[in-house]
Amino acid sequence: IKRAVKHYNPDTAEGKEKIFQFLYPYVENLDSQIKLDGYLNTIADTIGVNYKAVKSDFHNRKTRKKPQTIVEENVQHPIIPTDELSLMLALAVNAGLYEKHRNQLSPDLLEDPNAKELYFTLEECFREDNYSNDYFMGLIERHQLKELLIEKFSTGEYTINTDDFITKGIYKLKKREIMRRQDQISVLIKRFEKNDPEKTKDLMVEKMILDKELQKLRVGDNV
C-alpha cells in the first residue's frame, strides 16, 4: 500500500482508482476472509473511501472475471510473458542501468501487473539507494515472479546488448501509449464535432501534438 501511495495521489479520484487497481491483484489472491476484510479496510482508510464502497468495487471486479472451478483456483498458473515484462526483467537483472532509463518510464505505461511490480520495486531500490540482490528480492511479493527473476539471474538471458534491448523496449511502450491516446481522441472528436466546436478544437490541438510526438518516435524506428 505504501508503495502505491508513493506513486499515486490518494487525494484525487483518479489516484484512488489507480491505487485500488494496483492493489487488486494482491487482494484477489488472499486465502482468508479475515485477511481480505482487514486489507480492504486498510485500503479504504488509506484512500479515504467508505469501506463498503471499496468492498463493493472489489466484488464487482471479481464477478466480472470468468468463473473458475475449485480445481483451477488451487492451480498456480504460469506467468504469461509480455514485452513490457521482458523490459522490466532486463532492468531488474541489470539494476545498474535503471537510473539511466528511469526518467523514460512511468507506471502508466505498463499494463502487466508483474511488470508494474518490478517497476515499483526498482523505484523502491532507487529511493533507498540499495540495489543489492537480497534487498531487491525481499521486496518482491509474488512467489512466481520471484522464481522467474531468479531464473533470469541464473541464465544470464539479459546480459548481451542489454542497453539496446531496454531502449527499444521503452520506445515500444511510448509508441503504444501515443497510438492508444490518438485512437481515444479520434473517437471523442467524432462525438463532439457537431455539438461542441470548442471541445473539438481542443481535441484537434491535442491530436496534432500527439501526431508530432509519434512522428519523432517513428524517426527512431531503427533504434
C-alpha positions as semicolon CSV with decimal commas, in nm:
position;residue;x (nm);y (nm);z (nm)
1;I;0,000;0,000;0,000
2;K;0,282;0,239;0,089
3;R;0,444;0,177;-0,250
4;A;0,118;0,250;-0,434
5;V;0,062;0,574;-0,239
6;K;0,414;0,690;-0,326
7;H;0,323;0,686;-0,695
8;Y;-0,047;0,779;-0,699
9;N;-0,219;1,067;-0,521
10;P;-0,481;0,932;-0,276
11;D;-0,641;1,277;-0,256
12;T;-0,776;1,265;-0,613
13;A;-1,048;1,040;-0,756
14;E;-0,812;0,918;-1,029
15;G;-0,539;0,848;-0,775
16;K;-0,775;0,648;-0,552
17;E;-0,879;0,436;-0,851
18;K;-0,520;0,375;-0,960
19;I;-0,418;0,273;-0,608
20;F;-0,702;0,021;-0,595
21;Q;-0,616;-0,109;-0,944
22;F;-0,257;-0,161;-0,836
23;L;-0,355;-0,343;-0,515
24;Y;-0,637;-0,553;-0,659
25;P;-0,417;-0,846;-0,779
26;Y;-0,277;-0,884;-0,427
27;V;-0,617;-0,865;-0,257
28;E;-0,770;-1,108;-0,505
29;N;-0,529;-1,385;-0,408
30;L;-0,574;-1,362;-0,030
31;D;-0,674;-1,702;0,108
32;S;-0,860;-1,583;0,417
33;Q;-1,181;-1,381;0,454
34;I;-1,039;-1,221;0,769
35;K;-0,726;-1,111;0,582
36;L;-0,941;-0,987;0,294
37;D;-1,168;-0,777;0,515
38;G;-0,870;-0,636;0,702
39;Y;-0,684;-0,548;0,383
40;L;-0,990;-0,386;0,223
41;N;-1,047;-0,185;0,541
42;T;-0,685;-0,065;0,535
43;I;-0,720;0,036;0,169
44;A;-1,041;0,226;0,248
45;D;-0,871;0,416;0,531
46;T;-0,566;0,492;0,318
47;I;-0,755;0,641;0,023
48;G;-1,032;0,797;0,234
49;V;-1,320;0,596;0,091
50;N;-1,606;0,420;0,269
51;Y;-1,523;0,055;0,342
52;K;-1,850;-0,066;0,188
53;A;-1,766;0,114;-0,138
54;V;-1,422;-0,050;-0,154
55;K;-1,567;-0,393;-0,076
56;S;-1,840;-0,347;-0,336
57;D;-1,586;-0,245;-0,601
58;F;-1,373;-0,547;-0,516
59;H;-1,663;-0,791;-0,556
60;N;-1,780;-0,621;-0,875
61;R;-1,436;-0,667;-1,028
62;K;-1,420;-1,026;-0,911
63;T;-1,760;-1,120;-1,058
64;R;-1,663;-0,968;-1,393
65;K;-1,383;-1,224;-1,421
66;K;-1,451;-1,564;-1,579
67;P;-1,562;-1,814;-1,312
68;Q;-1,309;-2,082;-1,222
69;T;-1,362;-2,433;-1,095
70;I;-1,247;-2,533;-0,747
71;V;-0,960;-2,726;-0,902
72;E;-0,849;-2,427;-1,107
73;E;-0,847;-2,198;-0,804
74;N;-0,572;-2,405;-0,646
75;V;-0,356;-2,408;-0,959
76;Q;-0,072;-2,160;-0,988
77;H;-0,090;-2,051;-1,350
78;P;0,243;-1,968;-1,514
79;I;0,329;-1,604;-1,576
80;I;0,244;-1,506;-1,933
81;P;0,545;-1,338;-2,098
82;T;0,487;-0,989;-2,240
83;D;0,718;-0,734;-2,400
84;E;0,684;-0,500;-2,104
85;L;0,758;-0,779;-1,856
86;S;1,072;-0,866;-2,053
87;L;1,173;-0,499;-2,041
88;M;1,131;-0,478;-1,665
89;L;1,305;-0,813;-1,611
90;A;1,601;-0,681;-1,810
91;L;1,612;-0,373;-1,587
92;A;1,577;-0,585;-1,274
93;V;1,865;-0,812;-1,376
94;N;2,072;-0,507;-1,471
95;A;1,957;-0,271;-1,197
96;G;2,263;-0,053;-1,251
97;L;2,101;0,068;-1,575
98;Y;1,775;0,169;-1,409
99;E;1,882;0,522;-1,318
100;K;1,988;0,585;-1,678
101;H;1,642;0,496;-1,813
102;R;1,427;0,590;-1,513
103;N;1,303;0,923;-1,650
104;Q;1,169;0,748;-1,959
105;L;0,945;0,516;-1,757
106;S;0,622;0,558;-1,563
107;P;0,371;0,310;-1,418
108;D;0,104;0,440;-1,656
109;L;0,300;0,293;-1,949
110;L;0,268;-0,057;-1,801
111;E;-0,035;-0,287;-1,813
112;D;0,119;-0,616;-1,700
113;P;0,083;-0,638;-1,317
114;N;0,412;-0,829;-1,290
115;A;0,591;-0,559;-1,490
116;K;0,437;-0,298;-1,260
117;E;0,556;-0,479;-0,951
118;L;0,911;-0,483;-1,087
119;Y;0,883;-0,113;-1,168
120;F;0,772;-0,021;-0,816
121;T;1,040;-0,248;-0,671
122;L;1,309;-0,075;-0,874
123;E;1,168;0,262;-0,764
124;E;1,195;0,150;-0,402
125;C;1,558;0,045;-0,460
126;F;1,629;0,381;-0,624
127;R;1,480;0,576;-0,333
128;E;1,672;0,371;-0,078
129;D;1,988;0,370;-0,294
130;N;2,012;-0,005;-0,247
131;Y;2,021;-0,234;-0,550
132;S;2,158;-0,542;-0,375
133;N;2,001;-0,870;-0,485
134;D;1,895;-0,957;-0,129
135;Y;1,717;-0,626;-0,080
136;F;1,556;-0,637;-0,424
137;M;1,432;-0,995;-0,391
138;G;1,299;-0,921;-0,044
139;L;1,066;-0,658;-0,192
140;I;0,910;-0,896;-0,447
141;E;0,579;-1,021;-0,311
142;R;0,461;-1,261;-0,581
143;H;0,622;-1,602;-0,546
144;Q;0,605;-1,688;-0,916
145;L;0,759;-1,355;-1,014
146;K;1,040;-1,411;-0,766
147;E;1,108;-1,756;-0,916
148;L;1,107;-1,611;-1,269
149;L;1,352;-1,342;-1,165
150;I;1,585;-1,597;-1,004
151;E;1,575;-1,793;-1,329
152;K;1,670;-1,485;-1,534
153;F;1,957;-1,407;-1,296
154;S;2,092;-1,762;-1,327
155;T;2,061;-1,800;-1,706
156;G;2,216;-1,463;-1,793
157;E;1,942;-1,405;-2,051
158;Y;1,960;-1,026;-2,028
159;T;2,335;-0,976;-2,028
160;I;2,402;-0,925;-2,401
161;N;2,317;-0,594;-2,575
162;T;2,112;-0,510;-2,268
163;D;2,110;-0,133;-2,302
164;D;1,992;-0,156;-2,662
165;F;1,720;-0,405;-2,562
166;I;1,595;-0,171;-2,287
167;T;1,597;0,134;-2,517
168;K;1,389;-0,048;-2,777
169;G;1,150;-0,176;-2,510
170;I;1,082;0,174;-2,375
171;Y;1,037;0,302;-2,729
172;K;0,768;0,039;-2,797
173;L;0,582;0,130;-2,479
174;K;0,579;0,500;-2,564
175;K;0,468;0,434;-2,919
176;R;0,184;0,211;-2,798
177;E;0,067;0,473;-2,548
178;I;0,066;0,755;-2,805
179;M;-0,126;0,546;-3,060
180;R;-0,380;0,444;-2,797
181;R;-0,437;0,806;-2,699
182;Q;-0,472;0,901;-3,066
183;D;-0,747;0,642;-3,107
184;Q;-0,927;0,773;-2,797
185;I;-0,912;1,132;-2,923
186;S;-1,042;1,030;-3,267
187;V;-1,347;0,877;-3,102
188;L;-1,402;1,189;-2,891
189;I;-1,371;1,418;-3,193
190;K;-1,649;1,228;-3,370
191;R;-1,864;1,255;-3,060
192;F;-1,821;1,632;-3,010
193;E;-1,761;1,772;-3,359
194;K;-2,129;1,859;-3,424
195;N;-2,239;1,985;-3,085
196;D;-1,926;2,121;-2,913
197;P;-1,688;2,301;-3,154
198;E;-1,474;2,439;-2,867
199;K;-1,416;2,092;-2,724
200;T;-1,347;1,961;-3,073
201;K;-1,088;2,233;-3,128
202;D;-0,906;2,141;-2,807
203;L;-0,906;1,774;-2,906
204;M;-0,771;1,857;-3,251
205;V;-0,484;2,051;-3,091
206;E;-0,404;1,758;-2,862
207;K;-0,416;1,520;-3,160
208;M;-0,170;1,738;-3,353
209;I;0,070;1,733;-3,056
210;L;0,045;1,355;-3,038
211;D;0,098;1,329;-3,414
212;K;0,424;1,523;-3,375
213;E;0,535;1,305;-3,084
214;L;0,461;0,992;-3,283
215;Q;0,649;1,129;-3,582
216;K;0,954;1,188;-3,361
217;L;0,934;0,828;-3,244
218;R;0,899;0,698;-3,599
219;V;1,217;0,881;-3,693
220;G;1,379;0,650;-3,440
221;D;1,213;0,334;-3,570
222;N;1,557;0,190;-3,636
223;V;1,675;0,219;-3,272
